[in-house]
Amino acid sequence: MNQALSSISRRNFNLALVGSTIGPHISDVVAKNDESSFRFRYLLGSCMYGYTALQEIAPEVRKIGAEAIDIWPRVHGNQREELDEIGEEAFATMLREHRIRLGCITQYKLGPFGLTDEIPLAKRFGCSTIVTGGKGPKGLTGQDLKQAVQTFVSKMKPHLAVAQAHDVTIAIENHGSNLFESADALKWMVELCPDPHLGVALAPYHLPQDEKHIANLIRSLGSRIEMFYAWQHGMGCRIKRPKEQELLQLPGRGSLDFRPITAALKQIDYQGWTEIFMHPVPRGIPILDSTSAVTAEINRSREYLNQCLVAG
């Protein structure tokens, strides 16, 4: 084992290794043994394949145990722009051809107040989730943070009315250097805004790498979590590193123990999307050199997560 991979904790590596020997369908095996067993609703993030064409990504969706795709715009991917280029009819035909659907549109560039045209598009495809970032000052705590979140919630009201009319949830990611960079900000958001059409896209990468802290936050946010990114910090995603070190962002690769996290998701009977995720450096490239390798790596993390569920 090389030096980069030696940073994987022994308990996580063992779980990942066990998962890889069982095969790609452990979740199906568990489901057959216990019809009431909890399962993740996996979603394939198009940006994991960089600027690869949708026609090449679409067949990979079901290979990772998912039935829906999350399309990303530049710079992380270009599949949202490709939808505009090929047209909605051709995109719908592609989805039908591969027996998949549009599960999410990620739109950080538009922001929470710029989704006027994107929400009806999502509705036309039966897509109920749009992920974006928050807007507001960063670095706040205490009552200053609460007031800033209240201001954000107030500004969101007309946008949530549009989302409600189209049966779409706007999910805000807890992104770094943002109003919603902390667990407290997310808690204030769900407390101050009871409207379920404003949800949380929970990214452990941007939180303290403490599995118990993350698990407690999951229990606090409950059903308001719309998207769970199976993503840890590892060695970060800002500096170009050897690929083995970049991959430490993925479940089962880095040191974060996902067992308490998956146990918390199971405890709240989490019904939102789960997206196995990482950022490559530079943005816009696939996480690995080939489409098949990307899919295999996602499945490696999926087996680890499923083993975490079994262990929990």
C-alpha positions, -999 to 999 in steps of 0.1 A, spaced: 0 0 0 15 34 -10 19 63 15 -12 81 4 -35 52 8 -19 42 41 -38 72 56 -70 52 52 -81 41 86 -79 4 91 -115 0 101 -127 19 69 -103 0 47 -115 -33 60 -151 -24 54 -143 -13 19 -123 -45 12 -152 -67 24 -176 -47 2 -154 -51 -29 -153 -89 -25 -191 -93 -22 -199 -77 -56 -219 -48 -69 -253 -57 -56 -251 -60 -18 -279 -35 -14 -301 -58 -35 -291 -88 -14 -299 -70 19 -333 -59 5 -342 -94 -5 -333 -107 30 -353 -79 48 -380 -61 29 -381 -34 55 -344 -26 53 -333 9 48 -317 18 14 -301 48 -1 -317 65 -31 -285 69 -51 -281 97 -76 -253 99 -102 -236 133 -103 -227 141 -139 -196 162 -129 -179 131 -117 -172 125 -154 -161 160 -161 -171 173 -196 -181 138 -208 -211 138 -231 -245 129 -216 -249 100 -241 -218 84 -225 -228 91 -189 -264 80 -191 -257 43 -194 -236 45 -161 -266 56 -140 -281 22 -134 -246 6 -131 -242 25 -97 -276 13 -84 -293 46 -93 -322 55 -115 -316 93 -117 -290 117 -127 -279 151 -113 -267 174 -141 -241 200 -134 -231 231 -154 -196 245 -161 -170 246 -146 -175 213 -128 -193 197 -157 -211 208 -189 -241 186 -190 -266 213 -181 -253 234 -210 -255 202 -232 -292 199 -224 -298 234 -238 -277 225 -269 -295 192 -278 -329 204 -267 -354 191 -242 -370 166 -266 -337 149 -273 -327 149 -237 -361 133 -227 -355 107 -254 -321 99 -240 -336 95 -205 -362 71 -218 -337 51 -238 -317 44 -207 -347 40 -184 -335 68 -161 -348 102 -150 -336 137 -141 -334 137 -103 -316 170 -96 -302 201 -113 -272 217 -96 -270 254 -102 -245 273 -80 -239 299 -107 -276 310 -106 -278 311 -68 -309 308 -47 -325 340 -61 -319 332 -98 -338 300 -104 -369 316 -120 -364 298 -153 -347 267 -139 -377 257 -117 -402 253 -145 -375 233 -165 -372 209 -135 -409 205 -134 -412 196 -171 -388 167 -164 -405 156 -132 -373 167 -113 -381 177 -77 -347 190 -66 -324 219 -74 -292 224 -54 -276 257 -50 -256 278 -25 -267 303 0 -263 341 -1 -252 363 28 -222 373 50 -198 346 62 -181 341 95 -211 350 117 -220 334 150 -247 337 176 -275 362 172 -257 378 142 -259 345 124 -295 340 133 -304 374 120 -286 369 88 -303 335 82 -337 352 90 -329 378 63 -321 351 38 -352 332 46 -373 363 41 -357 370 7 -364 334 -3 -402 336 3 -412 346 -33 -388 320 -47 -402 293 -25 -437 302 -37 -426 294 -72 -409 262 -61 -440 251 -43 -462 258 -73 -439 235 -93 -434 209 -66 -397 215 -65 -374 217 -34 -345 242 -34 -317 226 -14 -290 248 0 -255 233 4 -234 241 35 -206 254 14 -174 269 29 -169 307 30 -207 312 29 -235 321 52 -243 284 55 -208 272 63 -217 260 98 -240 235 114 -257 263 134 -266 281 102 -283 250 88 -302 245 121 -314 281 121 -325 278 85 -348 248 91 -361 264 123 -368 298 108 -383 284 76 -408 256 81 -415 255 43 -403 220 32 -396 234 -3 -364 249 13 -341 220 21 -305 212 29 -279 197 7 -256 183 34 -219 181 25 -197 165 53 -166 178 34 -174 213 46 -180 203 82 -156 193 110 -144 158 102 -161 143 133 -185 115 124 -205 120 157 -209 157 151 -221 150 115 -245 122 128 -260 146 154 -265 173 128 -283 147 106 -307 139 134 -313 176 141 -321 184 104 -342 153 99 -365 153 69 -353 187 57 -322 170 42 -329 168 5 -294 158 -6 -267 139 12 -232 141 -4 -212 110 5 -181 131 6 -153 138 31 -125 162 33 -96 139 29 -67 160 18 -89 186 2 -97 196 -33 -80 229 -39 -44 219 -47 -34 194 -74 -22 162 -57 -15 127 -68 -47 109 -77 -45 86 -47 -46 116 -24 -75 133 -43 -95 101 -40 -93 104 -2 -124 126 -5 -145 95 -12 -162 72 14 -140 43 23 -108 61 10 -102 88 37 -102 84 74 -138 95 82 -159 66 96 -192 67 78 -209 41 101 -223 66 126 -233 88 97 -252 61 79 -267 49 112 -281 84 117 -295 85 82 -311 52 88 -325 64 121 -343 94 105 -355 71 77 -337 94 52 -357 96 19 -336 122 1 -309 117 -25 -275 103 -18 -247 113 -42 -212 98 -39 -190 128 -46 -156 144 -48 -140 173 -66 -110 167 -90 -83 193 -96 -87 211 -119 -125 212 -121 -141 199 -153 -120 168 -157 -133 133 -148 -122 120 -114 -104 92 -132 -91 87 -168 -120 66 -182 -158 65 -178 -156 28 -167 -130 37 -141 -151 65 -127 -181 42 -124 -160 15 -107 -147 40 -82 -182 52 -74 -193 16 -69 -163 10 -46 -176 38 -23 -212 25 -27 -202 -9 -14 -184 7 15 -215 27 24 -237 -4 21 -213 -23 44 -215 6 69 -253 1 69 -249 -36 75 -224 -30 103 -247 -4 119 
